[in-house]
Amino acid sequence: MPCSILRSVLLVVVTAVVIGTARGRSGSGDHLTAGFTRVRLTESQFVVQKPYDVLLDARYEFSGGIRRMRCTRRGCGSFEGEVYVPAGTSGAFIIQIFGAKPERQATTLMLHVYDGNLTFYHRQQSVLAHDAYDRWLRLNVVHDVGARNVTVYVDGAERLRSSSHGAPHAEHYFKFGVYKQSHHNPSHRMESRWRNVRVFTKP
């Protein structure tokens, strides 16, 4: 019997409500966090949304500062930080900003991986990074709620600027991990790994 979406989703939700995120380590990309104040995160703020029919340690591991999430179809579940997607993972969500006008859609941003390309939603013509398999990518997602825009940087370079679908008074939060998207022949097994996750905010 095929499992339901709820059984196959694995996500990590960072529960701090923020305006944006910034890069995960110091160095040449520090300008991306200028004007922001770092939010101190505790492990209790990383909430794993797990399949109710599968033991957590069968799908999620946090070791050596790396969060590893994996699942198998039907659906895969996994914001700011470094992400590693193993070759073969395709048709997978890896990060989103949840919170938008309900009558329009649930999210204001989603990044997917298809055949080694990092894309904006499932739009294969909107590629943010080619050859994304088997290497660490630094993702920075800045969500300016008041200005209603989202900017995505990959390894310090701006790759996407998009309008936000959320209302200024709505609550938004970042989700990262892995789960299946029903587009472009998704793979049976999917996985993402995350490290150096940080959250920043400013008024």
DRENMIGU-132673 format. One line per 8 residues: their letters; for each residue y negated, x negated, z negated of C-alpha. Coordinates in steps of 0.5 Angstrom, whole numbers, plus 500, padded with zeros to 3 digits. Each point is the difference from the previous one (the first is absolute). Example, Ala and Ser with C-alpha at 12.3 -4.5 7.8 and 13.67 -1.06 7.14 Angstrom:
! DRENMIGU-132673
AS) 509:475:484; 493:498:502
***
This chain:
! DRENMIGU-132673
MPCSILRS) 500:500:500; 493:497:502; 496:498:494; 493:503:499; 493:497:501; 500:500:492; 506:496:500; 498:495:504
VLLVVVTA) 493:498:499; 498:494:496; 493:499:498; 495:496:495; 494:504:498; 494:496:497; 497:505:496; 493:497:499
VVIGTARG) 496:504:504; 495:496:504; 495:499:505; 504:494:504; 504:494:500; 499:493:501; 504:494:502; 506:498:495
RSGSGDHL) 498:492:499; 494:496:500; 498:495:506; 496:501:506; 501:508:500; 495:501:493; 495:503:504; 504:506:501
TAGFTRVR) 500:501:492; 492:499:500; 497:505:496; 506:503:497; 503:500:493; 507:498:499; 504:506:497; 505:497:495
LTESQFVV) 507:503:501; 506:501:495; 507:501:502; 499:507:498; 496:501:505; 505:499:505; 504:506:501; 506:500:504
QKPYDVLL) 502:507:503; 507:499:501; 506:504:503; 503:505:495; 507:499:502; 500:492:501; 499:495:494; 493:496:500
DARYEFSG) 503:493:500; 504:502:507; 493:501:503; 495:496:496; 499:493:498; 494:496:496; 502:493:500; 496:494:500
GIRRMRCT) 493:504:501; 503:503:507; 502:508:500; 506:501:505; 501:507:502; 505:502:504; 504:507:503; 504:503:505
RRGCGSFE) 499:506:504; 499:506:500; 493:497:498; 498:494:497; 495:499:494; 497:495:499; 478:493:498; 497:494:499
GEVYVPAG) 504:493:500; 504:496:504; 506:504:504; 507:497:503; 504:504:504; 506:498:502; 502:500:508; 504:506:502
TSGAFIIQ) 496:505:495; 497:505:505; 496:507:500; 498:499:493; 494:501:495; 498:494:496; 493:502:497; 496:506:500
IFGAKPER) 494:503:496; 502:507:498; 494:505:499; 497:504:506; 498:507:501; 506:504:499; 499:505:506; 499:494:505
QATTLMLH) 506:495:497; 502:497:494; 498:492:501; 494:497:502; 504:493:503; 507:498:501; 502:494:503; 507:500:503
VYDGNLTF) 505:495:503; 503:501:507; 504:494:504; 496:495:496; 493:503:501; 496:502:494; 496:506:503; 495:506:497
YHRQQSVL) 505:506:499; 505:500:506; 495:499:505; 503:494:504; 494:499:504; 496:498:493; 504:494:498; 497:496:494
AHDAYDRW) 505:494:500; 505:498:505; 506:496:498; 500:502:493; 507:499:499; 502:495:495; 494:497:497; 495:502:495
LRLNVVHD) 494:504:502; 494:500:496; 497:507:500; 493:503:498; 498:507:500; 493:502:498; 499:507:499; 493:502:499
VGARNVTV) 501:508:498; 492:501:500; 499:497:507; 507:504:502; 503:494:503; 506:495:500; 500:493:502; 506:496:501
YVDGAERL) 501:492:500; 506:496:502; 500:493:498; 492:500:499; 499:503:507; 497:507:501; 505:504:503; 498:507:499
RSSSHGAP) 494:505:498; 502:507:500; 497:506:497; 502:503:494; 504:507:499; 498:501:493; 495:503:497; 495:496:495
HAEHYFKF) 502:504:494; 507:500:501; 505:495:497; 503:494:504; 505:495:498; 504:495:504; 508:500:501; 504:494:503
GVYKQSHH) 507:499:501; 504:503:506; 503:507:502; 502:502:507; 495:503:505; 503:505:505; 498:496:506; 502:495:506
NPSHRMES) 507:500:498; 500:497:492; 505:495:498; 506:502:495; 498:495:495; 493:498:498; 496:496:495; 494:497:498
RWRNVRVF) 498:495:494; 493:499:497; 497:495:496; 493:498:497; 498:507:500; 493:501:497; 495:506:499; 492:500:500
TKP) 495:505:500; 492:500:500; 495:506:499
***
